[in-house]
Structures are given as C-alpha cells and as structure tokens.
Amino acid sequence: MPDPQVLTLVLAWIGALVVFCFLLEPFLSLLQVCRSLLAPWFLPHEETSLPKKFGSWALITGSTDGIGKAYALELAKRGMNIVLVSRNINKLRDAQREIESKYSVKTKAIQVDFSVDKDATQIVKKELQDLPIGILVNNVGKQYEYPMYLGEVPEKELWDIINVNVGAVTLMCRAFIEDMKQRGRGAIVNVSSGSEIQPLPLMTVYAATKTYVRNFTLALRSEYAPHGITIQHLAPMFVATKMNHFSEKINRKSLFVPDAESYARYAVATLGKMDNSTGYWTHGLQTFLCEIPPEWFRIYVGGHMNKIFRNDYLKSSHRIKSR
C-alpha cells in the first residue's frame, strides 16, 4: 500500500506539470508581445524597416480583396514594393492604382488562378524573372459559400478548397524559400484561420485545410529559421470581409470583428516579432479562451455557431428569391 502522503505529493506534481504545460505557450506568446511593444525603448538599435530587414519587394497572394489587399497597402505604407497576385485582372489594376496613388513604391500585377492553373506557381516565378522577393504573404484562400454538410458541397468546390488552401501555400513557399535561404534573409507569412483550433462541423474541409497550414508552417520554421528566414503563422478569427458574407453577425465591424484595414495594421506590426499570432489583440483573447475547453465541447460550439450562420444565409437567400 503506497504511502498516502507520497501519493498526494506525486499527484500534486503531476497537476502542477499539466498546468505548466497548458500555460507555457500563452506565456511565451505574451513574452513576444511584451518584447515587440517594449523593443523601441530597450532595443533602440534593432532594425525596424521592413525593406532593410527582409528586402524591398513583397508578394501577396489573394491581394485584391479583404485581408490580402489591406495587408498589401500596409506593407506599401511601410516602404515595400508590392507584387499583387490574384485571378481578377481588373481588380489587380485597381489595387495597383490605389497603392501607387497613395505611396511612393513600385508595383507589379500577376494574374493567376490557383484553383485552375496547374502550373500557377511557375507562372508567378516566370513573371517575376529575377525579382528578389523579401516578404511572401500566402493569403489566398477559398471558403465554403456558406456552412454546409459535406454531401451538399459540390465536388469541384471541395477540390478547389484543397488546391487553393493547401496546394498554393505549399508550392509558393517551395518556390521562394531557397532564394531567401541563399540571401540569408526573408519572411514568409502563412495566413491560416481560427478554424484550425478544432474540427469544425459544416466547414469540415475548410477547417482541415487550415490545420494543415498551421502544422506546415511550424515545421517549415524549424527547417529554415536557422538560415535567417522569418516564418510566421497568422491565424485570424472573424474579420469583416466578403469571405464571411453568409452572416451579418460576423460581417459587421465590432470590437471582436475588425475590418480588414484595422486587422492588417496590427498584423503587419507583429511581423518579425511574433512567430505565431492571431494578428489582432481581441483575436488573441478569443483564441486563448477558445482553447481552454475540451475539444469535444469546442466541436459542439463550433457546429452550433455554423448552424446559426447557415440559417442566416438560407433565410437571407430565401428573402432575396421572394422579391
């Protein structure tokens, strides 16, 4: 029969270890936040110019709407020349004109559709020729039209989601990372989603692709960070963009749902300072609170929320058809 006092002590140590492991990652993230905020005072000689730190050109995929366009504008504001990559040539030209009218930087537009063009990455590389990309932002992504059960989603849409969300980020990283390694500097930002936190009913494939992005990015950082390359995992929660058009509850600006411009301003400020970030302070709080309950509970809550969003969309769609 084990000594009760020894057993109590062992259980106490096990409990303390579990709590320590649970709090370690949030604590390390908090340290990175504090460092980024205090760096101007305690590290005044640290390089803060993005062009000097990473190189003068940034490439952003999915850059004509939402987070991608706002991120491109924010980088241009900080002196980066911008390569815009998207599938709509008219929107590309509009984004080019807007950036060049606001900031004294160069731009280049590349039309490509990652869901259609088999050699999309090679098309981008060919268009760039020898242009050195200092910052690569893999923002392009595809979402469900609205929350649906798997059997309702068209097969082509599922295939496109996988090709865009998984294939594009993987091949774009491969296309540019060796060049960055040779130069000994550069940054890659892979935009994931808060949906990566748990399996997500009614958006099963979309959430699964974002889990891939997270795992891929963390492993890639382990491979290439020793070569001077910054590789950031960015996982926003809800942002008021057209991607969330299916429900006004999450397509309206609020404290917890920033617009794309507000989000990009905070997100760019974390580049080179935080390896893993939600990109926005209230999103960080939401993520921390969301990760506390057990996974089964998160799956239930996520599925319940998506049923509400689904009903919002179907009711709105029915009203439109009835007019």
Phi, psi and omega in degrees: 000119182293149179295125181303323181292319178294317179298317178298318180295318179298314180296323178296318179293321177297316178298317179296322180294319179298314179297318180299313180296323181293321185270348186299310183296313176300324179294317179295322177296320178296321177298319178296321178297313180299319180298316182294326180284325185267349184305319181301332181269320186262341177231064186295339182265001179292136181293124180247347179286120181297317178299321180289327184281319188244336187128164191273348184245136175239139178244128181235123175272153182060047194256016182252358179213162167053222184300318183300313180294317180296322179294319178297317179296321180292321177294320178297321177301330180267013172095007179276138167286146192238131168255118180263128180236122179198176184264346185255110186295324180294318177293326177298314180296319179297317180295320176302310182298320181295315180296313183290333178283335183264328188226149181274068180227165176269153176224159175215137181246134178232121179269122178201145179243109184293343179273345185245312185284113182299322182253041185303315181297319180292328176298315179298313181299319181295320180294327182281336185056245182253019181294121183283120179267118181271326179230124176248121179247107178273088183255338185303136181202160179230134184243165172299154173299321174196165182303125184222154170286151188307317183293346179271340185282126178304143183302319180296322180296320177297317180295319179296319179300316180292314180300315184284308188286329181257308186295314185296313182296322181294309185287328177292321176298314181298325185292331188243345189289328179290325175297317178297320179299318180295324179280342180076020178196164181143168180218140174237128177244114177258115183273115178259227181193153175298344179292350178288345188297325181206162171305140189234102178302144181075358169216043190302311185287318179302310181297322179296322179294327180286330172296322175301313182302317180298307183297319178299315183294316181295320179291321179298321178298319179298325180288318193246348178303324178298348181260016175086014182259128175274125179234111187252136173261119183243121186232082180290151167274213183290131173236140184286084178228173182292344178297335180254031185296342188287350177212127179292340180299328182242013179242021180233131184299135178204185180301318183263352178234086181287161170282170186297323182294315178296318180298312183297324180300316178288318185296315180296327179295339180272349184295127182084357182241331179230126180287321179235126183209150170279342179091350183209140192296320179288333176291324176297318178295316179298316181297316179301314181291325181291331184275354181287313181292161177294158186301320182300325180288320179295321177299317180297312182296316179299317178295320179296317178297319180292330174295323177294314179297323179297314179296321177303313182294314183295322177294316179296317179297321180294320179296319180297317181292333183280346182289000000 
